[in-house]
Amino acid sequence: MNRSEALYEEAKGLLVGGVNSPVRAMKPYPFFAARGEGSRLYDVDGKSYIDYCLAYGPLILGHANPKVLARVREQLERGTVYGAPTELEVGLARKVVATLPSAEMVRFVNTGTEATMGAIRLARGCTKRKKIIKFEGAFHGAHDYVLVKAGSGATTHGEPDSAGVPEETVRNTVLLPFNDPEALEEAVTEEVAAVIMEPVIGNAGCILPKEDYLEQVREVTEEKGTMLIFDEVITGYRLGLGGAQGYYGVKPDMTTLGKILGGGLPIGAIAARREVMERFSPLGPVYQAGTFNGNPLSMAAGLAAIGELEDGRVYEKANGLARTLREGLQEMAQDLGFKTRTYGVASMFQIYFAQGEVSDYRTALRADRELFLRFQKGLLARGVFLPPSQYECNFLSSAHGQGEIDSTLEAAEEVLRGLRR
């Protein structure tokens, strides 16, 4: 028994399912990470993996980026939490406002879940309406209002509707298929407080918006006085400094951020124009608070990370390598006789073992999940780590190089040839 297996056996008696988040579960057992460096993860048994999970998205600079670490070490010497405002909060807020097209003010929180929960509350407080609209397969955190046909671990590990969510809560959450403008037009009424959406759905794999779809969503919500919330926890600072809204040229009323913004430390943020944000306490009637809001360690790491991203070479490198990998995987799979669809944008990607187009949650569910898991396990055995779910997204970082891409494609070819037999 290796050390990962032994740790898992112990963990099963101490942690639910042996893990602290369902997406980390893996059969027969997950490997236990010991350290990360650049593009690689190392487990407790000393094996190294080319990492395309990257902690599910935050590590666009790779593991243990020296400049981020230096900034965090510097802050550690000064303390970890104060319960008082810091200059760091002002500095990171200044960066968000300068880079995100829809942002005039920011409220920092601790997770993406907190950010979406606060944004929905704020939308209801501004509009005096109860209903919200979300899209099938999109994941907006683990709170009641959005755990309805959610993606991510909710798709892979359990029923889409979580137990413990009251029926009266679900009653105010309207579900729509993604990329369906007719359904949207019919559903958005004067009773809807907000439409919350991942502009690129990163929790049912990687599902891109069809041409003009985001513009159509913006137009319909403006007509009905409904607030549009872009959940950019994944796409924020991943598609560029302006996130998906900068990439696609569509400005929402509110944005939620996380992951990359924290430079590898826990963070969440809500950003919007001034008149909306000032509805939050202490200026307005919508309450939101947290002991660790604006935590100085996360602020320091975020400042270092965004500072690095302001050099466009980070995006140029990561995006170029991702394009090479996507094209290589798709061409190879087709040449070997597999029906696959490989999608991605910037440094995001996913391969579906599916015959038809994947344009929403329902078409994603038609993909061969079992074949994907065999592919994933084969790659893992060869030192390549993809998240263990057809319905997660894969990521590249600026720490990856052409050598890792070549090794990944070589491993993928071995696995696919084996699966063909």
Protein Blocks (a to p, Z undefined) as FASTA:
>chain_A
ZZklmmmmmmmmmpghhiabfklgccfbdcddfbdehjbccdfkopacddfklnoomamn
oghifklmmmmmmmmmnojbeoiacfklmmmmmmmmmmmmkbcbdcddfbfklmmmmmmm
mmmmmnopabdcddehiaebjafklmgoiahjllmmmcfbaghiafklmmmpccddehil
klmmmmmcckbmbdcddfbackgojacddehklmmmmmmmmmnopacdddfklmgoklom
nlmmlmnopacfbdcdehjlnnopacddddddfklmmmpcfkbmbdcddfkgoiaklmmm
mmmmmmmmmpmklmmmmmmmmmmmmmmmmmmmmmnopacddddehjbccddddfbdcfbf
klmmmpcfklmmmmmmmmmmnopacdfbfkbccdddfkbcfklmmmmmmmmmmmmmmmmZ
Z
